[in-house]
Amino acid sequence: MRNTMQYVVDNRGVKTSVIVPFEKWEKINENYIKLQNKLKVFLAIQDGLGEIRTARKHGHKLQTLSDFLNESNS
């Protein structure tokens, strides 16, 4: 089985596409999905920190972790 990538070039020699072995593609795609999930978590944390800054700036009371956990158990 060939495990190398192949490039498709146009008539000027410019790479236009790549052919990747399927196993390699699956691994690339798996890593991409993991990175996308990490990005979602980091963006959610960033949004949460922004909400905290805004609440503190305007003097709003923030929900405690205990209150949040108790609310989730109801």
N, C-alpha and C positions, 0 to 999 in steps of 0.2 A: 504494500500500500504506500502510495506517495504521501509524504507528510510535509510537503513544501507548498507554499503559496505560489500561485501563478498570476501574472499581471497581464491585463489586456491593454494594448496601446493603440492609439489612433494612428493615422497615416503620417503624423508628424513625430511619432515616438513618445507622445505624452500619455502617461498612465491614465486610463479612464475607468478601469474596474479591476477587481481582484477576485480570484477564485481561491477559496479557503477550504481545506479539508473539513468535512462535516464535523468530526470530533473536535477540531480546533474551534470551529464556529460555535458549537454547543458550549464550550468552555468560555469563550468570549461573551456569549449571550448571558450565561449564568453569572459571570462577573459583573456585567452591565446591570442586570436586575438587582444584584446585591448593592451596587453603588447607588442605584436609583432609590432603593429603600433607605439607605443611610442618609441620602440627601433629604428625603422626606422627613426623617427624624430630626436632622439638624435644622431644617427650615421651621419645623414645628417648635423646636426649642427657641429659635431666634424670635419667632412670633410671640411665644409666651413671655420671653424676657422683655420684648417691646411692650406687651400689655402690662407687665409689672411696672416698668418705667412710667408709662402713661398714668396708671392708677396712683402711683406714689406722687407724681407731679401734680395731680388734681386732688390729692388727699382722700382718695377712695380706699375703703377698707378691703383688704385682700382676703380671700378664703384660705383658711389654714389647711394643711395636709390632713389633719384629723377630721375636720369638717368634710373635706372631700371624700375621704375614705368612708366615713359614716353615711354620707349621702349615697355612695355607691352600693352600700349594703342594704339599703331600704328597698 
